[in-house]
Amino acid sequence: RWLYGKQICLFYAFCGVLFGICSLSTLTLLSTVCCLKICFTAYACAWTYAAIFACSPLAHWGEYGAEPYGTACCIDWRSTNVNAVAMSYTVVLFVFCFILPCGVIVTSYSLILVTVKESRKAVEQH
């Protein structure tokens, strides 16, 4: 069971979401920068993006709570079954913190591979 009280549970869950989303956002930004530098030769904030989603449950859009086994805290996924506001947070979190970043990463690296393949062909022709 969780031994450290409600406030530490909230802080633990907040940190888990903040650092998790920031990590994925950083990978998303890195893939985008690599793509822009290699494919488009132009330059196009992870912490702000992550902080918006990590702070949302603290502002009562979504909820933090103990995980099912009660040994750690994170987003209270069970609250989405009874709370429409928590459900909306979960859906937005899924789209903007999983689907969108993964799509950007796959697209970026695909464009990088295409550009490298085309560059290789050009070098072989010369």
ChimeraX attribute file (.defattr): number of C-alpha atoms within 10 A of each C-alpha:
attribute: neighborCount
match mode: 1-to-1
recipient: residues
	/A:1	10
	/A:2	14
	/A:3	10
	/A:4	10
	/A:5	8
	/A:6	14
	/A:7	10
	/A:8	13
	/A:9	22
	/A:10	20
	/A:11	16
	/A:12	19
	/A:13	23
	/A:14	25
	/A:15	17
	/A:16	17
	/A:17	21
	/A:18	20
	/A:19	15
	/A:20	15
	/A:21	25
	/A:22	22
	/A:23	15
	/A:24	18
	/A:25	25
	/A:26	18
	/A:27	17
	/A:28	21
	/A:29	19
	/A:30	14
	/A:31	20
	/A:32	22
	/A:33	18
	/A:34	18
	/A:35	24
	/A:36	17
	/A:37	14
	/A:38	16
	/A:39	16
	/A:40	13
	/A:41	11
	/A:42	10
	/A:43	10
	/A:44	8
	/A:45	9
	/A:46	15
	/A:47	14
	/A:48	12
	/A:49	16
	/A:50	21
	/A:51	17
	/A:52	12
	/A:53	22
	/A:54	25
	/A:55	16
	/A:56	15
	/A:57	20
	/A:58	14
	/A:59	9
	/A:60	12
	/A:61	17
	/A:62	25
	/A:63	25
	/A:64	26
	/A:65	23
	/A:66	20
	/A:67	18
	/A:68	13
	/A:69	9
	/A:70	12
	/A:71	11
	/A:72	17
	/A:73	24
	/A:74	20
	/A:75	22
	/A:76	18
	/A:77	17
	/A:78	14
	/A:79	17
	/A:80	18
	/A:81	9
	/A:82	9
	/A:83	12
	/A:84	13
	/A:85	15
	/A:86	23
	/A:87	19
	/A:88	14
	/A:89	19
	/A:90	21
	/A:91	13
	/A:92	14
	/A:93	17
	/A:94	13
	/A:95	13
	/A:96	16
	/A:97	20
	/A:98	14
	/A:99	13
	/A:100	15
	/A:101	22
	/A:102	17
	/A:103	11
	/A:104	17
	/A:105	21
	/A:106	15
	/A:107	15
	/A:108	22
	/A:109	15
	/A:110	13
	/A:111	18
	/A:112	21
	/A:113	15
	/A:114	12
	/A:115	16
	/A:116	14
	/A:117	12
	/A:118	12
	/A:119	12
	/A:120	11
	/A:121	11
	/A:122	10
	/A:123	9
	/A:124	8
	/A:125	7
	/A:126	5
